[in-house]
Amino acid sequence: MLDETLYNTPEILKLLTPEQIDTDRFFGQSHFMGSPNVFGGQVLGQSLYAASKTVANRRPHSLHSLFILPGNHQLPITFEVERVRDGGSFSTRRVVAVQEGRRIFVMSASFQDHEEGLTHQKPMPVNADPESLQSSLQAWKERAAVKKHPFLPVPVDFRADGNGDMYASPSRAPYKQVWTRSPLALSDDPLVHETLFAYVSDYGLLWTSLQPHGIVMGDPRLQIASLDHTIWFHRPMRMDDWLLFSMESPNASGGRGLNFAYVYDRHGALVATVAQEGLIRLRDKAKKG
């Protein structure tokens, strides 16, 4: 039986559909993720939704975004879409997310007609069957209770293969594998799956660059924030079937960590590639109080 206290899938699906208030303007709300700042995956998904609603009969194949300022989760966000180009097979859109007259996020997205062509892919790595793994969510809820922190539900299940849990503490190599899937059946609308994927793609990716250093979520010395985020959509996907995020961090330097995720469906098809660089600034002293 589904433990509904662990998930907020309907809430997030609604959140990822900002209201269209003009031809190229959308109005979205935010939600609390444990920080006063807007969760990066939220604004990614909402921006992709807004851009997609201005393109007819083409699916996104890439998006490239920059997080400019922290957003306030207590305030709404306006999404302004610029129709940069509509060509014979590609469309380009630019989205600016605004709060109180300030630009907090910008994204460029490209859309393409369905097209057949040459094909190859990076092979799926050896992995565990997701059905054989324990969900991470119950452990997160129990950990929150021990620390007397509120548990915040999530829209998808997470199942870590090996040491993939972002709360784990030992120093280890900058690689991890995490399976994810919506606990609820979703509609066949591709946009539902694409926007939820964008939302989920910001979960735990940046933490991969901390693994070699034995630093985990909640370390008081750490200042962490997404700086940029790119997604390439390779093949159709469904968020209500298992997807494997195979993550790696090839570099950390200058207070920044670079991370990649190669995302496969359960049949081994590479459905997307995600890249993110983020701030991983380690303060000399922990804050007091």
Secondary structure as GFF3:
##gff-version 3
##sequence-region A 1 289
A	DSSP	three_ten_helix	4	6	.	.	.	ID=ss1
A	DSSP	alpha_helix	9	15	.	.	.	ID=ss2
A	DSSP	beta_strand	19	22	.	.	.	ID=ss3
A	DSSP	beta_strand	25	28	.	.	.	ID=ss4
A	DSSP	alpha_helix	40	52	.	.	.	ID=ss5
A	DSSP	beta_strand	59	67	.	.	.	ID=ss6
A	DSSP	beta_strand	77	86	.	.	.	ID=ss7
A	DSSP	beta_strand	90	99	.	.	.	ID=ss8
A	DSSP	beta_strand	102	112	.	.	.	ID=ss9
A	DSSP	three_ten_helix	130	132	.	.	.	ID=ss10
A	DSSP	alpha_helix	137	146	.	.	.	ID=ss11
A	DSSP	beta_strand	157	161	.	.	.	ID=ss12
A	DSSP	beta_strand	175	181	.	.	.	ID=ss13
A	DSSP	alpha_helix	190	200	.	.	.	ID=ss14
A	DSSP	three_ten_helix	206	213	.	.	.	ID=ss15
A	DSSP	beta_strand	222	233	.	.	.	ID=ss16
A	DSSP	beta_strand	243	253	.	.	.	ID=ss17
A	DSSP	beta_strand	256	265	.	.	.	ID=ss18
A	DSSP	beta_strand	270	282	.	.	.	ID=ss19
###
